[in-house]
Amino acid sequence: MSMQPANSPDRRCRRAAFTLLELLLVIGILGGLTALLFPALVRARQQTQAIACMNNSRQLALAWQMYADDHDGVLVPNLHGSETRRGRNPNNWVSGWMDWTSSSDNTNTTFLTDPYYARLAPYTMRSARLYKCPADQYRSRQNPGPRVRSISMNAALGAGNKTNFAGWVPPFFFALRLTDIQTPPPALAWLFVDEHPDSINDGCFFLNPWQSGSDASWRDLPASYHRGAAGFAFADGHAEIKKWVDPRTPQPVRMGDFPGLAVPHSEDYEWMANRTPRQ
């Protein structure tokens, strides 16, 4: 009977090889580690997106301030309505209309970076990324590319089309100059906001500060990209992430037009209303 030496190649291979049980054990350990680490990785990614969102908003707020400084304190125009579609009226802080159709407005960065269409473009280094929250990953089923903008400006800041607000009592207030922002002061007056994907269209976010309490109703709806929170920039140049407390504020994305939402006694609506310029 022949005996293989203890250090023969066959015996070394058998000792070095995994048994099926050992392989399954390793796979189980790796699976457990992945399950433990994955939530932390997701949270880290979300935190990175929130920081990038605030940086974008802060740079847009700085551009807004620089424009006013160069124009004797006059705020950049902030038009609303269909006249912003396809760059029909280029005298605006931004042009284009976001929706879920195949319209080229959804993917056309020219309306953000060309000074002819976007009055803030010279102050943003013509950077299109500033207008898009990095957490906004939604795309139209009818359009191959991502939408280019997720940020809107407070309707109360800058000259706009006032005809849509005729008859409001008290009248809707438009701050036309930096010095018009008194109540609340610039540090408390919100300027830019992440707008809900179904709500965003023109570059203007409308909220009536007098329509609160039992009459509170979202005409435009803020987004909830950051784990139930939205990015804001303020007229003094600072940015923050606001966590919503009213469960009615974070609404699902349905890829359709936002119909409006009555939210009587909403703390979130009150929070934005109290930070909307008024007389």
N, C-alpha and C positions, 0 to 999 in steps of 0.2 A: 504494500500500500504506500502510495506516494503522498508526501505531506508538503504543502506550500509553505515557504518561509513566512515568518510573521510579517516581514516587511515587503511581501510580494505585491506587485501592482494591483492584482485583483482585490486583495484584502484592503489595501489603502483606499481604493475607490469605494468599496462597500462602506468603510468607516466614514469617508468624507461625504457620501451621498445622504440627502434628506430622506427620511421615511415619510410616508404619506401623512402620518399623524403629526410629525414635526412641521411639515409644510402647512397643514391646516392650522396649526397653532400659530405660526408666523403670520399667516393671512388674517387670522382672528385678531391678533395683536395690532397689526397695521390698520385693520378696520376700526378697532376701538380707538386708536390714536386719531384717526381721521375724524371720527364722530365727535371726539373731544375738541379737536382743533378747528373744525370747520366753522362753528358759530363764532369763534374768536376772529377767524379770518374774515368772515362776513362783516362783523362789527368794525374791524379795522378798515375794510374797504368803504363802508358807509361813512366812517369818520373822515376818511380822506376825501370823499366826495363832498361832505359838508364843508370842510375847510376850503376846498377849491371853489365851491359855490360862494362862500363868503368873500373870497379873494376877488372873484369875478364881479360880484355886486359892489364891492368897495372900489374897484377900478372904474366901474360905470358911474358911481357916485362922484368920484374925483373928476371924471370927464364932464359930468353935468355941472359941477362947480366951476371948472375951468372955462366952460362955454359961457356961463353967466358972468364970470370975471372979465372975459373978452368982449362982452356986449353990455357993459355998463350996468350989470346987475339984472338984466332981463333974462328970464328963464327960457330954455330951449322950447320951441313949439311942441305941443303934445296933442296931436289931433286924434280923433276917434271916429269910428264908423267906416263905411265902405270906401271913402275917398282915399284910404291908405292902401287899398288893393293895387297890385301891379304898379306901384309907384306913381299913381295918378296925381297925387299932390306931394311932391318931394320935400315940401317945406315942413319937415317933421323930424323929431329926434331919431325915428326909425321908420322904415316903410315895410310893406308886406302884410299879408293876412294869413295867419295860421289856421288850418282846418284839417279835415281828414280826407280831402279830395286829392286828385292828381295835379292840382295847381302848382305851377312852378314857384309860387311865392313860398311854399313850404321848404324848398331846398335852395333858394336863391340867396347866397350870402352877399351879393351886390347890394341888396337893400339894407345891409348892415354896415358895409365897409366902404361904400362909395359916398363921398361927401355930398354928391348931388341928391342922393336919396336919404342919407342919414346925417343929420346935422352934427351928431356927436362923433362921427367917424374920424375927423382930424385929431380928436382928443383921446381916442382909444387905440392909436397905432393901427387902425383899420383891422383890428382883431375880431373875427367873428365868434371866437370861442367865449368871449365875455358875455354874450347874450344867451348862453345855453347852460342850464344847470347840468353838471356831469351826471347827476342821478336820473335825469330824464332820458330814458332809453326807448320811448315809444315811437313807433313808426306807423304811417298810414298804410293800410293794405293796398291802396291804389298808387303808392309812390315808393320807388325803390330806395330812396335815400332818407336819412334821418331829418327831422324838422330842425330848422336852424335857430329857433328862438323859443325860450320858455319863460322869459322875463318880461314883465310889463311895468309901466310907470303909473304912479298915482295920478288919477284924472284931475285932481285939484291943483296940480303943479304944472304951470305952463299954459300958454294960450292954446285953446282948443276950440272945437266946434260947439258953441253954446246952445245951438238950436234944440238939441236933444233934451236939454234940461229946462226949457221954458216952462213956466208954470209951477216949478217946485217952490214950496213954502216951508221954511225960508229958502231963498234962492241958493242954488249950489255955488259954492265959492271957488274961484280960480285965483291962485296966487300967480301973478305975472312977473314979479320981481323977487329977488332974494329977501328984500326987506318986508315983503308982504307976509312972510311966514312968521307969524307971531303966536298964534294959538292953534296948536301947541308950538313951542319953540323948535328950531331945527333939530336939536338932539332927540326930540320925541316925534318928529314928523316923518312918517315913512315915505320913501321915495320910490324904491323898486321892490318888487315882490315876485317870487316864483308863482306863476299862475297855473291852475289845474289844466291838464292837457285838453279836456273837453271844453273848458271855459275860454281859453286863450284864442284870440283872433287878431284884433288890431293891437297896437302897442300900448293901449290905455286900459287901466284897471279902475273901474268905477265903484265907489262905495259912498253911500249917502250917510254922513255922520249924524244926521238928525233922524234917520230912520232906524231907531234902535229900540231896545226894550221889547214890548210885545209886537212891534212892527218890524223887527229885524228880519232882513231877507237878503240873501246873497244874490246880487245881479251878476257879478263876476265872482269866481270862487278861487281862493288861494290854493296852491298845491300842497301836497303832503309827502314830498319826495324823500324826506329825511326821517324815516321811521315815525311818521305822524307829525312832521314839523316842516316848516317852510323857511326859505332864505329871504331876508329883508336887508335893504340898505336904507339909511336915513339921510335926511337933508344936511346933516353936519358931517357926513362922510363915513360914519361907522356902519358896520354890518353885523348881523346876528342871525342865529337860527331860532325861530319861534316854535316851541312845542305846543300843539293844539291840545286843549283840555275838553272841548265839546266833542263828543263822539260823532256828531252830525257833520263836523267840518271835513274830516278825511272821507272823501267820496270815491267809489271805484271808478276806474277809467273805462268808459263804455264806447269810446271812439265815435262819439256823436256830439251834437250841439248841446251845451249845458242849458237846461230850461229855466234855471233859477231855482232857489231853494229858500223857503221860509224857515227861519230858525229863531222863533220867539225866545227872548231872554238868553241868547247865546253869549257866553263869556268871550268867545273868540271874536265874534262880530263886534262886541263892545270894545275889545282891546284895539282892533283896527280903527273903529270909529273914533275912539279917543285920541288916536294918533294921526287922524286925517285933518289937514288944515281947514279952518273955518273962521268966520268972523264972529 
